């Protein structure tokens, strides 16, 4: 089960390039879409951020962030089932 979950996770990370970046803005959550690429061993993520973007200023003020990677919704799949 763990091997299957790791394979699914690595496939998700490797095949998607857009993620949701959560930062703190004046103590409240702020979420934006960002491009990313994982390091070869998946130990880090590199994000394409603009120096002019709100999320970049948020990170400089408070480096606590979250990154959510998810696959796009597929209308032909039932979201109540975890397996394909």
N, C-alpha and C positions, 0 to 999 in steps of 0.2 A: 504494500500500500504506500509506503513512504517513497519507494523508487518511482511509482506511478505519479505521485503528487509532485515530486521533484522534476520529472520529465515534463509534466503539464505546465508547471511554473516556468521552467527554462524555455519551453516553446512559446509561452505567452510573452515573456520578456524579450525573446529574440525576434519575434515576428511583429511586434508593435513598436511604434516609435513615438507615440503621443501619450503623455501621462498627465495626471492632475497633480499640481504642486500646491500644497497647503502651507501657508505662512501665517504669521501673526501680524496683524495690522492694528495698532493701537489696542492690543489685548484681545482682539476679536479675530476669528478665522477669516482668511482670504484665500480663495482657491482660483488658480488659473491653469490653463493648458500650456504645457511646455513639451518640447522635443527632447528626447533623451537617447542615450546609447549606453549599454552596459559594458563594463570592463570584460576582458576575455574570461576571467574566472568568476564573474558576477559578484565580486566583492565591493564594487563601487558603481555608481551611475554618474555619467557625465551629462549635464543638461545644457541646452542651448538657451542662454539667458541674455537679454539685452541690458546694458547698463542704464538705460532709460526707463525700464519697466518697473512697475510698482512692486512686483514680487522681489526684484533685486534689491530695492531699497529696504524692503521688509527683512530680507535675509541679512543684510548688513547691520540692521538694527537689532535683530534677534535671530541667531542662526538655527533655532529649532524649527524644523520643517518636516513635512511628511510627503511622501510620493506614492500616488496610487496609480497602478497600471491595471487596466481592465480591457477585456475584449468588447467589441461592439455588439450591441444587441442584435440578435438574429430572429426575425419575425416568425420563422418556421420552427423555432425551438421553444419548448415549454420551459420557462424559467424555474419551475418547481422541481425539475429534475437536474441533479448535479452532473450526471454522466450523459454523454452523447448517445 
